[in-house]
Amino acid sequence: MTNYMKVSTKPGVWDTVIECDFCEGTGTVSGEVAVVDFMNGGYLKSAICDCTDCDGRGYRYLTEDEEEQFYAMPSVQ
Ligand SMILES: [Zn+2]
């Protein structure tokens, strides 16, 4: 299921966007970062990172196909 959202990037201007599936709209994901440790050979540490799918915004813009589908929905006409 696609979650459409409205975001305002400029005052009074609303864009229709889709909630990012990858981070569920939070903009962050928990990942692992490599920590260099010369004594023990290094290890992985969990860390919160910006979502790479949406660049940490939590949403992404519609593709052309999705835009067509969105405007074809009776609820927005
Ligand atoms: Zn995301």
N, CA, C, O and the ligand as a Tripos MOL2 file, in Angstrom:
@<TRIPOS>MOLECULE
protein
  309   307    78     0     0
PROTEIN
NO_CHARGES

@<TRIPOS>ATOM
      1 N           0.8540   -1.2000    0.0000 N.3       1 MET1
      2 CA          0.0000    0.0000    0.0000 C.3       1 MET1
      3 C           0.8820    1.2390    0.0000 C.2       1 MET1
      4 O           1.8200    1.3710    0.7860 O.2       1 MET1
      5 N           0.5470    2.1250   -0.8980 N.am      2 THR2
      6 CA          1.3270    3.3460   -1.0100 C.3       2 THR2
      7 C           0.7420    4.4170   -0.1050 C.2       2 THR2
      8 O          -0.4600    4.6820   -0.1470 O.2       2 THR2
      9 N           1.5660    5.0180    0.6920 N.am      3 ASN3
     10 CA          1.1170    6.0940    1.5630 C.3       3 ASN3
     11 C           1.4670    7.4450    0.9580 C.2       3 ASN3
     12 O           2.6250    7.8610    0.9470 O.2       3 ASN3
     13 N           0.4440    8.1150    0.4590 N.am      4 TYR4
     14 CA          0.6800    9.4530   -0.0760 C.3       4 TYR4
     15 C           0.6970   10.4560    1.0690 C.2       4 TYR4
     16 O          -0.0470   10.3250    2.0400 O.2       4 TYR4
     17 N           1.5350   11.4350    0.9400 N.am      5 MET5
     18 CA          1.6030   12.4860    1.9480 C.3       5 MET5
     19 C           1.7020   13.8180    1.2190 C.2       5 MET5
     20 O           2.0690   13.8870    0.0460 O.2       5 MET5
     21 N           1.3670   14.8630    1.9460 N.am      6 LYS6
     22 CA          1.5590   16.2070    1.4180 C.3       6 LYS6
     23 C           2.6740   16.8620    2.2280 C.2       6 LYS6
     24 O           2.6530   16.8440    3.4590 O.2       6 LYS6
     25 N           3.6150   17.4220    1.5480 N.am      7 VAL7
     26 CA          4.6460   18.1650    2.2560 C.3       7 VAL7
     27 C           4.7340   19.5650    1.6710 C.2       7 VAL7
     28 O           4.4890   19.7870    0.4850 O.2       7 VAL7
     29 N           5.0850   20.4800    2.5230 N.am      8 SER8
     30 CA          5.2470   21.8580    2.0800 C.3       8 SER8
     31 C           6.7240   22.2080    2.1160 C.2       8 SER8
     32 O           7.3230   22.2860    3.1880 O.2       8 SER8
     33 N           7.3000   22.4140    0.9650 N.am      9 THR9
     34 CA          8.7080   22.7870    0.9210 C.3       9 THR9
     35 C           8.8550   24.3040    0.8760 C.2       9 THR9
     36 O           9.8960   24.8410    1.2550 O.2       9 THR9
     37 N           7.8210   24.9890    0.4170 N.am     10 LYS10
     38 CA          7.7860   26.4510    0.4310 C.3      10 LYS10
     39 C           6.4490   26.8500    1.0240 C.2      10 LYS10
     40 O           5.4780   26.1050    0.8910 O.2      10 LYS10
     41 N           6.3680   27.9940    1.6690 N.am     11 PRO11
     42 CA          5.0800   28.4040    2.2380 C.3      11 PRO11
     43 C           3.9770   28.4140    1.1770 C.2      11 PRO11
     44 O           4.1230   29.0370    0.1260 O.2      11 PRO11
     45 N           2.8790   27.7200    1.4600 N.am     12 GLY12
     46 CA          1.7350   27.7070    0.5540 C.3      12 GLY12
     47 C           1.8580   26.7610   -0.6150 C.2      12 GLY12
     48 O           0.9100   26.6150   -1.3870 O.2      12 GLY12
     49 N           2.9860   26.1210   -0.7680 N.am     13 VAL13
     50 CA          3.1760   25.1760   -1.8680 C.3      13 VAL13
     51 C           3.2470   23.7750   -1.2970 C.2      13 VAL13
     52 O           4.1330   23.4490   -0.5080 O.2      13 VAL13
     53 N           2.2910   22.9470   -1.7130 N.am     14 TRP14
     54 CA          2.2270   21.5820   -1.1980 C.3      14 TRP14
     55 C           2.5350   20.5920   -2.2960 C.2      14 TRP14
     56 O           1.9440   20.6420   -3.3740 O.2      14 TRP14
     57 N           3.4510   19.7010   -2.0230 N.am     15 ASP15
     58 CA          3.7980   18.6530   -2.9700 C.3      15 ASP15
     59 C           3.2390   17.3290   -2.4700 C.2      15 ASP15
     60 O           3.2320   17.0600   -1.2690 O.2      15 ASP15
     61 N           2.7790   16.5220   -3.3880 N.am     16 THR16
     62 CA          2.3590   15.1710   -3.0310 C.3      16 THR16
     63 C           3.5690   14.2560   -3.1270 C.2      16 THR16
     64 O           4.2520   14.2070   -4.1500 O.2      16 THR16
     65 N           3.8150   13.5510   -2.0690 N.am     17 VAL17
     66 CA          4.9680   12.6620   -2.0230 C.3      17 VAL17
     67 C           4.5210   11.3060   -1.4910 C.2      17 VAL17
     68 O           3.3790   11.1490   -1.0570 O.2      17 VAL17
     69 N           5.3930   10.3610   -1.5250 N.am     18 ILE18
     70 CA          5.1060    9.0190   -1.0280 C.3      18 ILE18
     71 C           6.0190    8.7410    0.1530 C.2      18 ILE18
     72 O           7.2240    8.9900    0.1150 O.2      18 ILE18
     73 N           5.4080    8.2220    1.1920 N.am     19 GLU19
     74 CA          6.2100    7.8590    2.3620 C.3      19 GLU19
     75 C           7.2290    6.8000    1.9580 C.2      19 GLU19
     76 O           6.9020    5.8450    1.2540 O.2      19 GLU19
     77 N           8.4300    6.9760    2.4000 N.am     20 CYS20
     78 CA          9.5010    6.0400    2.0550 C.3      20 CYS20
     79 C           9.2580    4.6950    2.7170 C.2      20 CYS20
     80 O           9.1150    4.6100    3.9360 O.2      20 CYS20
     81 N           9.2110    3.6300    1.8950 N.am     21 ASP21
     82 CA          8.9890    2.2840    2.4350 C.3      21 ASP21
     83 C          10.1780    1.8040    3.2520 C.2      21 ASP21
     84 O          10.0340    1.1010    4.2520 O.2      21 ASP21
     85 N          11.3330    2.1970    2.8010 N.am     22 PHE22
     86 CA         12.5700    1.6430    3.3550 C.3      22 PHE22
     87 C          12.7520    2.0210    4.8250 C.2      22 PHE22
     88 O          13.1410    1.1890    5.6440 O.2      22 PHE22
     89 N          12.4670    3.2790    5.1490 N.am     23 CYS23
     90 CA         12.6500    3.7340    6.5340 C.3      23 CYS23
     91 C          11.3070    4.0070    7.2030 C.2      23 CYS23
     92 O          11.2580    4.5190    8.3220 O.2      23 CYS23
     93 N          10.2150    3.6640    6.5150 N.am     24 GLU24
     94 CA          8.8530    3.8780    7.0260 C.3      24 GLU24
     95 C           8.6050    5.3280    7.4050 C.2      24 GLU24
     96 O           7.8980    5.6270    8.3670 O.2      24 GLU24
     97 N           9.1940    6.2080    6.6360 N.am     25 GLY25
     98 CA          8.9140    7.6330    6.8200 C.3      25 GLY25
     99 C           9.7190    8.3110    7.9110 C.2      25 GLY25
    100 O           9.5290    9.5000    8.1670 O.2      25 GLY25
    101 N          10.6040    7.5870    8.5500 N.am     26 THR26
    102 CA         11.3610    8.1950    9.6380 C.3      26 THR26
    103 C          12.6020    8.9340    9.1380 C.2      26 THR26
    104 O          13.1100    9.8290    9.8120 O.2      26 THR26
    105 N          13.0850    8.5560    7.9580 N.am     27 GLY27
    106 CA         14.2790    9.2020    7.4200 C.3      27 GLY27
    107 C          15.5800    8.6070    7.9310 C.2      27 GLY27
    108 O          16.6610    8.9450    7.4480 O.2      27 GLY27
    109 N          15.4710    7.7220    8.9080 N.am     28 THR28
    110 CA         16.6910    7.0960    9.4130 C.3      28 THR28
    111 C          16.5430    5.5820    9.4270 C.2      28 THR28
    112 O          15.4360    5.0590    9.5540 O.2      28 THR28
    113 N          17.6220    4.9080    9.3020 N.am     29 VAL29
    114 CA         17.6280    3.4530    9.3850 C.3      29 VAL29
    115 C          18.7570    3.0490   10.3260 C.2      29 VAL29
    116 O          19.7580    3.7540   10.4570 O.2      29 VAL29
    117 N          18.5800    1.9030   10.9780 N.am     30 SER30
    118 CA         19.7060    1.4380   11.7820 C.3      30 SER30
    119 C          20.5850    0.5840   10.8910 C.2      30 SER30
    120 O          20.1150   -0.3260   10.2070 O.2      30 SER30
    121 N          21.8450    0.8900   10.9140 N.am     31 GLY31
    122 CA         22.7770    0.1670   10.0780 C.3      31 GLY31
    123 C          23.9930   -0.1990   10.8910 C.2      31 GLY31
    124 O          24.0080   -0.0860   12.1170 O.2      31 GLY31
    125 N          25.0040   -0.6350   10.1880 N.am     32 GLU32
    126 CA         26.2310   -0.9950   10.8770 C.3      32 GLU32
    127 C          27.3730   -0.1950   10.3030 C.2      32 GLU32
    128 O          27.4940   -0.0470    9.0870 O.2      32 GLU32
    129 N          28.1950    0.3100   11.1660 N.am     33 VAL33
    130 CA         29.3880    1.0190   10.7020 C.3      33 VAL33
    131 C          30.6070    0.2320   11.1590 C.2      33 VAL33
    132 O          30.6360   -0.3290   12.2540 O.2      33 VAL33
    133 N          31.5990    0.2080   10.3020 N.am     34 ALA34
    134 CA         32.8360   -0.5030   10.6320 C.3      34 ALA34
    135 C          33.7070    0.3920   11.4970 C.2      34 ALA34
    136 O          33.9780    1.5410   11.1480 O.2      34 ALA34
    137 N          34.1320   -0.1340   12.6040 N.am     35 VAL35
    138 CA         35.0330    0.5980   13.4850 C.3      35 VAL35
    139 C          36.4190   -0.0200   13.3680 C.2      35 VAL35
    140 O          36.5880   -1.2210   13.5750 O.2      35 VAL35
    141 N          37.3900    0.7860   13.0420 N.am     36 VAL36
    142 CA         38.7500    0.2790   12.8810 C.3      36 VAL36
    143 C          39.3890    0.1350   14.2600 C.2      36 VAL36
    144 O          39.4460    1.0820   15.0440 O.2      36 VAL36
    145 N          39.8540   -1.0480   14.5230 N.am     37 ASP37
    146 CA         40.5130   -1.3190   15.8020 C.3      37 ASP37
    147 C          41.7260   -2.1920   15.5070 C.2      37 ASP37
    148 O          41.5860   -3.3850   15.2380 O.2      37 ASP37
    149 N          42.9080   -1.6040   15.5550 N.am     38 PHE38
    150 CA         44.1040   -2.3340   15.1440 C.3      38 PHE38
    151 C          44.4730   -3.4390   16.1300 C.2      38 PHE38
    152 O          45.1410   -4.4030   15.7550 O.2      38 PHE38
    153 N          44.0530   -3.3110   17.3660 N.am     39 MET39
    154 CA         44.3630   -4.3340   18.3620 C.3      39 MET39
    155 C          43.5300   -5.5910   18.1430 C.2      39 MET39
    156 O          44.0250   -6.7110   18.2700 O.2      39 MET39
    157 N          42.2570   -5.3840   17.8130 N.am     40 ASN40
    158 CA         41.3410   -6.5160   17.7430 C.3      40 ASN40
    159 C          40.8560   -6.8210   16.3300 C.2      40 ASN40
    160 O          40.0590   -7.7370   16.1260 O.2      40 ASN40
    161 N          41.3310   -6.0640   15.3720 N.am     41 GLY41
    162 CA         40.9700   -6.3410   13.9860 C.3      41 GLY41
    163 C          39.7130   -5.6280   13.5110 C.2      41 GLY41
    164 O          39.2530   -5.8580   12.3930 O.2      41 GLY41
    165 N          39.1640   -4.7760   14.3430 N.am     42 GLY42
    166 CA         38.0030   -4.0020   13.9300 C.3      42 GLY42
    167 C          36.7120   -4.7290   14.2160 C.2      42 GLY42
    168 O          36.6950   -5.9500   14.3780 O.2      42 GLY42
    169 N          35.6480   -3.9880   14.2750 N.am     43 TYR43
    170 CA         34.3420   -4.5950   14.5520 C.3      43 TYR43
    171 C          33.2400   -3.7270   13.9600 C.2      43 TYR43
    172 O          33.4750   -2.5980   13.5300 O.2      43 TYR43
    173 N          32.0460   -4.2770   13.9500 N.am     44 LEU44
    174 CA         30.8890   -3.5390   13.4440 C.3      44 LEU44
    175 C          30.0710   -3.0140   14.6150 C.2      44 LEU44
    176 O          29.8370   -3.7060   15.6050 O.2      44 LEU44
    177 N          29.6520   -1.7860   14.4660 N.am     45 LYS45
    178 CA         28.8810   -1.1590   15.5270 C.3      45 LYS45
    179 C          27.5670   -0.7070   14.9110 C.2      45 LYS45
    180 O          27.5580   -0.1560   13.8110 O.2      45 LYS45
    181 N          26.4690   -0.9310   15.5970 N.am     46 SER46
    182 CA         25.2030   -0.4720   15.0220 C.3      46 SER46
    183 C          25.0680    1.0350   15.2350 C.2      46 SER46
    184 O          25.4750    1.5800   16.2610 O.2      46 SER46
    185 N          24.5000    1.6680   14.2630 N.am     47 ALA47
    186 CA         24.3770    3.1140   14.3150 C.3      47 ALA47
    187 C          23.1370    3.5290   13.5470 C.2      47 ALA47
    188 O          22.6570    2.8030   12.6760 O.2      47 ALA47
    189 N          22.6360    4.6760   13.8720 N.am     48 ILE48
    190 CA         21.4980    5.2330   13.1370 C.3      48 ILE48
    191 C          22.0590    6.0780   11.9960 C.2      48 ILE48
    192 O          22.8660    6.9820   12.2130 O.2      48 ILE48
    193 N          21.6170    5.7670   10.7790 N.am     49 CYS49
    194 CA         22.1240    6.4680    9.6070 C.3      49 CYS49
    195 C          20.9460    7.1000    8.8610 C.2      49 CYS49
    196 O          19.7950    6.7000    9.0300 O.2      49 CYS49
    197 N          21.2570    8.0690    8.0540 N.am     50 ASP50
    198 CA         20.2510    8.6080    7.1450 C.3      50 ASP50
    199 C          19.8500    7.5220    6.1570 C.2      50 ASP50
    200 O          20.6940    6.7730    5.6630 O.2      50 ASP50
    201 N          18.5750    7.4460    5.8780 N.am     51 CYS51
    202 CA         18.0870    6.4870    4.8970 C.3      51 CYS51
    203 C          18.6500    6.8470    3.5250 C.2      51 CYS51
    204 O          18.5770    8.0000    3.0980 O.2      51 CYS51
    205 N          19.2120    5.8530    2.8380 N.am     52 THR52
    206 CA         19.8020    6.1440    1.5350 C.3      52 THR52
    207 C          18.7470    6.2200    0.4320 C.2      52 THR52
    208 O          18.9910    6.8130   -0.6190 O.2      52 THR52
    209 N          17.5720    5.6200    0.6680 N.am     53 ASP53
    210 CA         16.5190    5.6510   -0.3380 C.3      53 ASP53
    211 C          15.9220    7.0490   -0.5040 C.2      53 ASP53
    212 O          15.5620    7.4520   -1.6100 O.2      53 ASP53
    213 N          15.8230    7.7720    0.5900 N.am     54 CYS54
    214 CA         15.1460    9.0710    0.5400 C.3      54 CYS54
    215 C          16.0650   10.1990    1.0370 C.2      54 CYS54
    216 O          15.6130   11.3260    1.2440 O.2      54 CYS54
    217 N          17.3410    9.8910    1.2240 N.am     55 ASP55
    218 CA         18.3080   10.8860    1.6940 C.3      55 ASP55
    219 C          17.9170   11.4900    3.0370 C.2      55 ASP55
    220 O          18.2020   12.6570    3.3060 O.2      55 ASP55
    221 N          17.2720   10.6980    3.8700 N.am     56 GLY56
    222 CA         16.9470   11.1570    5.2140 C.3      56 GLY56
    223 C          15.7170   12.0360    5.3100 C.2      56 GLY56
    224 O          15.4320   12.5900    6.3720 O.2      56 GLY56
    225 N          14.9760   12.1720    4.2020 N.am     57 ARG57
    226 CA         13.7730   13.0160    4.2400 C.3      57 ARG57
    227 C          12.5620   12.2720    4.7750 C.2      57 ARG57
    228 O          11.6640   12.8830    5.3530 O.2      57 ARG57
    229 N          12.5290   10.9470    4.5860 N.am     58 GLY58
    230 CA         11.3790   10.1710    5.0250 C.3      58 GLY58
    231 C          10.3180   10.0380    3.9390 C.2      58 GLY58
    232 O           9.3160    9.3490    4.1270 O.2      58 GLY58
    233 N          10.5310   10.6820    2.8290 N.am     59 TYR59
    234 CA          9.5890   10.5590    1.7220 C.3      59 TYR59
    235 C          10.3340   10.7150    0.4130 C.2      59 TYR59
    236 O          11.4790   11.1660    0.3780 O.2      59 TYR59
    237 N           9.6680   10.3370   -0.6540 N.am     60 ARG60
    238 CA         10.2650   10.5130   -1.9740 C.3      60 ARG60
    239 C           9.2020   11.0570   -2.9160 C.2      60 ARG60
    240 O           8.0040   10.9190   -2.6690 O.2      60 ARG60
    241 N           9.6470   11.6600   -3.9680 N.am     61 TYR61
    242 CA          8.7000   12.2110   -4.9230 C.3      61 TYR61
    243 C           8.1470   11.1180   -5.8190 C.2      61 TYR61
    244 O           8.7780   10.0780   -6.0110 O.2      61 TYR61
    245 N           6.9680   11.3590   -6.3640 N.am     62 LEU62
    246 CA          6.3110   10.3780   -7.2020 C.3      62 LEU62
    247 C           7.0370   10.2550   -8.5460 C.2      62 LEU62
    248 O           7.5600   11.2310   -9.0840 O.2      62 LEU62
    249 N           7.0490    9.0400   -9.0630 N.am     63 THR63
    250 CA          7.5140    8.8630  -10.4280 C.3      63 THR63
    251 C           6.3870    9.3160  -11.3610 C.2      63 THR63
    252 O           5.2660    9.5520  -10.9120 O.2      63 THR63
    253 N           6.6820    9.4360  -12.6380 N.am     64 GLU64
    254 CA          5.6510    9.8870  -13.5850 C.3      64 GLU64
    255 C           4.4520    8.9550  -13.5990 C.2      64 GLU64
    256 O           3.3070    9.4040  -13.6630 O.2      64 GLU64
    257 N           4.7200    7.6370  -13.5370 N.am     65 ASP65
    258 CA          3.6370    6.6540  -13.5210 C.3      65 ASP65
    259 C           2.7700    6.8150  -12.2770 C.2      65 ASP65
    260 O           1.5420    6.7690  -12.3530 O.2      65 ASP65
    261 N           3.4160    7.0010  -11.1440 N.am     66 GLU66
    262 CA          2.6870    7.1420   -9.8970 C.3      66 GLU66
    263 C           1.8740    8.4260   -9.8690 C.2      66 GLU66
    264 O           0.7750    8.4720   -9.3160 O.2      66 GLU66
    265 N           2.4260    9.4550  -10.4690 N.am     67 GLU67
    266 CA          1.7200   10.7250  -10.5490 C.3      67 GLU67
    267 C           0.4360   10.5640  -11.3670 C.2      67 GLU67
    268 O          -0.6140   11.0900  -10.9980 O.2      67 GLU67
    269 N           0.5340    9.8320  -12.4800 N.am     68 GLU68
    270 CA         -0.6350    9.5700  -13.3220 C.3      68 GLU68
    271 C          -1.7100    8.8180  -12.5380 C.2      68 GLU68
    272 O          -2.8920    9.1580  -12.5850 O.2      68 GLU68
    273 N          -1.2670    7.7830  -11.8150 N.am     69 GLN69
    274 CA         -2.2020    6.9990  -11.0060 C.3      69 GLN69
    275 C          -2.8550    7.8690   -9.9350 C.2      69 GLN69
    276 O          -4.0580    7.7880   -9.6880 O.2      69 GLN69
    277 N          -2.0310    8.6960   -9.3140 N.am     70 PHE70
    278 CA         -2.5290    9.5400   -8.2290 C.3      70 PHE70
    279 C          -3.6150   10.4820   -8.7370 C.2      70 PHE70
    280 O          -4.6620   10.6320   -8.1070 O.2      70 PHE70
    281 N          -3.3610   11.1090   -9.8730 N.am     71 TYR71
    282 CA         -4.3430   12.0720  -10.3850 C.3      71 TYR71
    283 C          -5.5370   11.4020  -11.0390 C.2      71 TYR71
    284 O          -6.5430   12.0520  -11.3210 O.2      71 TYR71
    285 N          -5.4230   10.0710  -11.2850 N.am     72 ALA72
    286 CA         -6.5580    9.3180  -11.8330 C.3      72 ALA72
    287 C          -7.5080    8.8470  -10.7410 C.2      72 ALA72
    288 O          -8.5990    8.3530  -11.0250 O.2      72 ALA72
    289 N          -7.0860    9.0040   -9.4900 N.am     73 MET73
    290 CA         -7.9430    8.5650   -8.3890 C.3      73 MET73
    291 C          -9.1080    9.5340   -8.2070 C.2      73 MET73
    292 O          -8.9050   10.7480   -8.1640 O.2      73 MET73
    293 N         -10.3350    9.0010   -8.0980 N.am     74 PRO74
    294 CA        -11.5070    9.8920   -8.0050 C.3      74 PRO74
    295 C         -11.4950   10.7910   -6.7790 C.2      74 PRO74
    296 O         -12.0950   11.8650   -6.8020 O.2      74 PRO74
    297 N         -10.8250   10.3740   -5.7080 N.am     75 SER75
    298 CA        -10.8740   11.1220   -4.4640 C.3      75 SER75
    299 C         -10.1850   12.4770   -4.5340 C.2      75 SER75
    300 O         -10.4570   13.3470   -3.7070 O.2      75 SER75
    301 N          -9.3080   12.6690   -5.4940 N.am     76 VAL76
    302 CA         -8.5760   13.9360   -5.5440 C.3      76 VAL76
    303 C          -9.0860   14.8740   -6.6400 C.2      76 VAL76
    304 O          -8.5410   15.9590   -6.8410 O.2      76 VAL76
    305 N         -10.1470   14.4400   -7.3520 N.am     77 GLN77
    306 CA        -10.6420   15.2860   -8.4220 C.3      77 GLN77
    307 C         -11.7780   16.1870   -7.9560 C.2      77 GLN77
    308 O         -12.3100   16.9670   -8.7450 O.2      77 GLN77
    309 ZN         13.7670    6.4970    3.5700 Zn       78 ZN78
@<TRIPOS>BOND
     1     1     2 1
     2     2     3 1
     3     3     4 2
     4     3     5 am
     5     5     6 1
     6     6     7 1
     7     7     8 2
     8     7     9 am
     9     9    10 1
    10    10    11 1
    11    11    12 2
    12    11    13 am
    13    13    14 1
    14    14    15 1
    15    15    16 2
    16    15    17 am
    17    17    18 1
    18    18    19 1
    19    19    20 2
    20    19    21 am
    21    21    22 1
    22    22    23 1
    23    23    24 2
    24    23    25 am
    25    25    26 1
    26    26    27 1
    27    27    28 2
    28    27    29 am
    29    29    30 1
    30    30    31 1
    31    31    32 2
    32    31    33 am
    33    33    34 1
    34    34    35 1
    35    35    36 2
    36    35    37 am
    37    37    38 1
    38    38    39 1
    39    39    40 2
    40    39    41 am
    41    41    42 1
    42    42    43 1
    43    43    44 2
    44    43    45 am
    45    45    46 1
    46    46    47 1
    47    47    48 2
    48    47    49 am
    49    49    50 1
    50    50    51 1
    51    51    52 2
    52    51    53 am
    53    53    54 1
    54    54    55 1
    55    55    56 2
    56    55    57 am
    57    57    58 1
    58    58    59 1
    59    59    60 2
    60    59    61 am
    61    61    62 1
    62    62    63 1
    63    63    64 2
    64    63    65 am
    65    65    66 1
    66    66    67 1
    67    67    68 2
    68    67    69 am
    69    69    70 1
    70    70    71 1
    71    71    72 2
    72    71    73 am
    73    73    74 1
    74    74    75 1
    75    75    76 2
    76    75    77 am
    77    77    78 1
    78    78    79 1
    79    79    80 2
    80    79    81 am
    81    81    82 1
    82    82    83 1
    83    83    84 2
    84    83    85 am
    85    85    86 1
    86    86    87 1
    87    87    88 2
    88    87    89 am
    89    89    90 1
    90    90    91 1
    91    91    92 2
    92    91    93 am
    93    93    94 1
    94    94    95 1
    95    95    96 2
    96    95    97 am
    97    97    98 1
    98    98    99 1
    99    99   100 2
   100    99   101 am
   101   101   102 1
   102   102   103 1
   103   103   104 2
   104   103   105 am
   105   105   106 1
   106   106   107 1
   107   107   108 2
   108   107   109 am
   109   109   110 1
   110   110   111 1
   111   111   112 2
   112   111   113 am
   113   113   114 1
   114   114   115 1
   115   115   116 2
   116   115   117 am
   117   117   118 1
   118   118   119 1
   119   119   120 2
   120   119   121 am
   121   121   122 1
   122   122   123 1
   123   123   124 2
   124   123   125 am
   125   125   126 1
   126   126   127 1
   127   127   128 2
   128   127   129 am
   129   129   130 1
   130   130   131 1
   131   131   132 2
   132   131   133 am
   133   133   134 1
   134   134   135 1
   135   135   136 2
   136   135   137 am
   137   137   138 1
   138   138   139 1
   139   139   140 2
   140   139   141 am
   141   141   142 1
   142   142   143 1
   143   143   144 2
   144   143   145 am
   145   145   146 1
   146   146   147 1
   147   147   148 2
   148   147   149 am
   149   149   150 1
   150   150   151 1
   151   151   152 2
   152   151   153 am
   153   153   154 1
   154   154   155 1
   155   155   156 2
   156   155   157 am
   157   157   158 1
   158   158   159 1
   159   159   160 2
   160   159   161 am
   161   161   162 1
   162   162   163 1
   163   163   164 2
   164   163   165 am
   165   165   166 1
   166   166   167 1
   167   167   168 2
   168   167   169 am
   169   169   170 1
   170   170   171 1
   171   171   172 2
   172   171   173 am
   173   173   174 1
   174   174   175 1
   175   175   176 2
   176   175   177 am
   177   177   178 1
   178   178   179 1
   179   179   180 2
   180   179   181 am
   181   181   182 1
   182   182   183 1
   183   183   184 2
   184   183   185 am
   185   185   186 1
   186   186   187 1
   187   187   188 2
   188   187   189 am
   189   189   190 1
   190   190   191 1
   191   191   192 2
   192   191   193 am
   193   193   194 1
   194   194   195 1
   195   195   196 2
   196   195   197 am
   197   197   198 1
   198   198   199 1
   199   199   200 2
   200   199   201 am
   201   201   202 1
   202   202   203 1
   203   203   204 2
   204   203   205 am
   205   205   206 1
   206   206   207 1
   207   207   208 2
   208   207   209 am
   209   209   210 1
   210   210   211 1
   211   211   212 2
   212   211   213 am
   213   213   214 1
   214   214   215 1
   215   215   216 2
   216   215   217 am
   217   217   218 1
   218   218   219 1
   219   219   220 2
   220   219   221 am
   221   221   222 1
   222   222   223 1
   223   223   224 2
   224   223   225 am
   225   225   226 1
   226   226   227 1
   227   227   228 2
   228   227   229 am
   229   229   230 1
   230   230   231 1
   231   231   232 2
   232   231   233 am
   233   233   234 1
   234   234   235 1
   235   235   236 2
   236   235   237 am
   237   237   238 1
   238   238   239 1
   239   239   240 2
   240   239   241 am
   241   241   242 1
   242   242   243 1
   243   243   244 2
   244   243   245 am
   245   245   246 1
   246   246   247 1
   247   247   248 2
   248   247   249 am
   249   249   250 1
   250   250   251 1
   251   251   252 2
   252   251   253 am
   253   253   254 1
   254   254   255 1
   255   255   256 2
   256   255   257 am
   257   257   258 1
   258   258   259 1
   259   259   260 2
   260   259   261 am
   261   261   262 1
   262   262   263 1
   263   263   264 2
   264   263   265 am
   265   265   266 1
   266   266   267 1
   267   267   268 2
   268   267   269 am
   269   269   270 1
   270   270   271 1
   271   271   272 2
   272   271   273 am
   273   273   274 1
   274   274   275 1
   275   275   276 2
   276   275   277 am
   277   277   278 1
   278   278   279 1
   279   279   280 2
   280   279   281 am
   281   281   282 1
   282   282   283 1
   283   283   284 2
   284   283   285 am
   285   285   286 1
   286   286   287 1
   287   287   288 2
   288   287   289 am
   289   289   290 1
   290   290   291 1
   291   291   292 2
   292   291   293 am
   293   293   294 1
   294   294   295 1
   295   295   296 2
   296   295   297 am
   297   297   298 1
   298   298   299 1
   299   299   300 2
   300   299   301 am
   301   301   302 1
   302   302   303 1
   303   303   304 2
   304   303   305 am
   305   305   306 1
   306   306   307 1
   307   307   308 2
@<TRIPOS>SUBSTRUCTURE
     1 MET1         2 RESIDUE 1 A MET
     2 THR2         6 RESIDUE 1 A THR
     3 ASN3        10 RESIDUE 1 A ASN
     4 TYR4        14 RESIDUE 1 A TYR
     5 MET5        18 RESIDUE 1 A MET
     6 LYS6        22 RESIDUE 1 A LYS
     7 VAL7        26 RESIDUE 1 A VAL
     8 SER8        30 RESIDUE 1 A SER
     9 THR9        34 RESIDUE 1 A THR
    10 LYS10       38 RESIDUE 1 A LYS
    11 PRO11       42 RESIDUE 1 A PRO
    12 GLY12       46 RESIDUE 1 A GLY
    13 VAL13       50 RESIDUE 1 A VAL
    14 TRP14       54 RESIDUE 1 A TRP
    15 ASP15       58 RESIDUE 1 A ASP
    16 THR16       62 RESIDUE 1 A THR
    17 VAL17       66 RESIDUE 1 A VAL
    18 ILE18       70 RESIDUE 1 A ILE
    19 GLU19       74 RESIDUE 1 A GLU
    20 CYS20       78 RESIDUE 1 A CYS
    21 ASP21       82 RESIDUE 1 A ASP
    22 PHE22       86 RESIDUE 1 A PHE
    23 CYS23       90 RESIDUE 1 A CYS
    24 GLU24       94 RESIDUE 1 A GLU
    25 GLY25       98 RESIDUE 1 A GLY
    26 THR26      102 RESIDUE 1 A THR
    27 GLY27      106 RESIDUE 1 A GLY
    28 THR28      110 RESIDUE 1 A THR
    29 VAL29      114 RESIDUE 1 A VAL
    30 SER30      118 RESIDUE 1 A SER
    31 GLY31      122 RESIDUE 1 A GLY
    32 GLU32      126 RESIDUE 1 A GLU
    33 VAL33      130 RESIDUE 1 A VAL
    34 ALA34      134 RESIDUE 1 A ALA
    35 VAL35      138 RESIDUE 1 A VAL
    36 VAL36      142 RESIDUE 1 A VAL
    37 ASP37      146 RESIDUE 1 A ASP
    38 PHE38      150 RESIDUE 1 A PHE
    39 MET39      154 RESIDUE 1 A MET
    40 ASN40      158 RESIDUE 1 A ASN
    41 GLY41      162 RESIDUE 1 A GLY
    42 GLY42      166 RESIDUE 1 A GLY
    43 TYR43      170 RESIDUE 1 A TYR
    44 LEU44      174 RESIDUE 1 A LEU
    45 LYS45      178 RESIDUE 1 A LYS
    46 SER46      182 RESIDUE 1 A SER
    47 ALA47      186 RESIDUE 1 A ALA
    48 ILE48      190 RESIDUE 1 A ILE
    49 CYS49      194 RESIDUE 1 A CYS
    50 ASP50      198 RESIDUE 1 A ASP
    51 CYS51      202 RESIDUE 1 A CYS
    52 THR52      206 RESIDUE 1 A THR
    53 ASP53      210 RESIDUE 1 A ASP
    54 CYS54      214 RESIDUE 1 A CYS
    55 ASP55      218 RESIDUE 1 A ASP
    56 GLY56      222 RESIDUE 1 A GLY
    57 ARG57      226 RESIDUE 1 A ARG
    58 GLY58      230 RESIDUE 1 A GLY
    59 TYR59      234 RESIDUE 1 A TYR
    60 ARG60      238 RESIDUE 1 A ARG
    61 TYR61      242 RESIDUE 1 A TYR
    62 LEU62      246 RESIDUE 1 A LEU
    63 THR63      250 RESIDUE 1 A THR
    64 GLU64      254 RESIDUE 1 A GLU
    65 ASP65      258 RESIDUE 1 A ASP
    66 GLU66      262 RESIDUE 1 A GLU
    67 GLU67      266 RESIDUE 1 A GLU
    68 GLU68      270 RESIDUE 1 A GLU
    69 GLN69      274 RESIDUE 1 A GLN
    70 PHE70      278 RESIDUE 1 A PHE
    71 TYR71      282 RESIDUE 1 A TYR
    72 ALA72      286 RESIDUE 1 A ALA
    73 MET73      290 RESIDUE 1 A MET
    74 PRO74      294 RESIDUE 1 A PRO
    75 SER75      298 RESIDUE 1 A SER
    76 VAL76      302 RESIDUE 1 A VAL
    77 GLN77      306 RESIDUE 1 A GLN
    78 ZN78       309 GROUP 0 **** ****
